[in-house]
């Protein structure tokens, strides 16, 4: 139940859900309290305009992603740990496992292995039964890695975790059983601050190796390079709304995990 509520309740804190709540209030108040309805509509409009603004959304994402910039030289470790959330199962009509926006995690882990940064890859991620079903995320990631030539015998699957906290707890059990002390943690850059805190709280010696950066230096420069670029980033855009929501989700997650004592 906690898992379900942790996915459901924050939806009403995110811009789209909150704007919808404001519009529902306006709908019910329209005839009896038109001024209250107008205020709710104005609030929904301001909220959507603010959170779909490129300047705001990219700054919020940058505040998370740039906390752990890639190291100039990545040190070696005893294992590469990859967190789930990067795949779509091979359910019809998909011919095979697909990578989503966060799929860079899987490819980057394969690259690190080929660079001999660690001898094994630990894939952590289950599958929530009410979110599409299919094999575990760890199994899907293993399918992708073996398809690009990573030996099956160097892959260790952890198919039971359903959130980042469980990722850390279950991976720690694997590390302890194998006597592994130091790992490279691979996840999306926006997810890395929360993941790093959780793994460190479990006493794991972890080196952050982020990938899947949503905001780059060139993209930030584009916003100020020309008046046209600056104007376009002020106007509402669904991609900017998605960026803002993704960053807000991480901040809400950090707060919730801290309140539960997981950080």
C-alpha positions, 0 to 999 in steps of 0.5 A: 500500500505504501508503494501505491500511495507513494506513486499516487499522492505526489501526482497531486503535488506535480504541476499538471495534477495541481492545475487540474485540482484548481480547475476542478475547484473552479468548475464547482465554484463557477456559479456560486462563487465566480470570484473564487473560480476565477482565482482558481483558474488564474492559479492553474494558468500561472502554475502551468506557465511557470513550470513549462518555462524553459528557464525555470525547468532547466535550472531546477533540473541542473540543480540536481544533475550537476551535483555529480558531474562525470569524473575526468578519470573513472576509477576501477571498482569491484562491481558496476551497479545499474538501477532500473527504470530504463526499459520497456518489456517485450510486450506486444507489439514490441518485437524486443525489449525497448530502452526508454529515455533513461536507457543510457544507464544500460548502455553506459554500464556496458561501456564501463565494463568494456573499459575494464572499470569493474569485472561484474555488472549488478542489475537492480530492479523488479517490476510493479505488477500494476504498471504494465507487467512483464519480466523484471527490469533486471531481466530486461536490462540483462537482455539488452546487455547480452544483445550487445555482447556483454558476457552473461556470466558477468551479469548479476540480477537483483529482480525484487526491488520496487524503489530506490531504497529497496535497490540499495538494501537488496544490492547490499546483500549481494555485495556482502555475500560476494565480499564486494566493498566498492562499486560504480553506481550508474543511474540517470544524473537527475536521479543520482543525488537521491540514489547516492544518499541512499546507498551511502546510508547503507554503508556502501562505498559508492562512486557516482557515475551518472549518465542520461543528462537532460541539461547540457552546457550548450542547451543553457547557452542556447537560452541566452545566445539570441533573443529568439532563443530566450523568447522561445524558452519563456513560452509554455512547452510540454517538454519543459513541463516534463523536465520540471515534473521530473526534478520536482519528483526527485525533490519530493522523493528526497524529502519523503525518504528523509522523513522515513529515515532512509537517507 
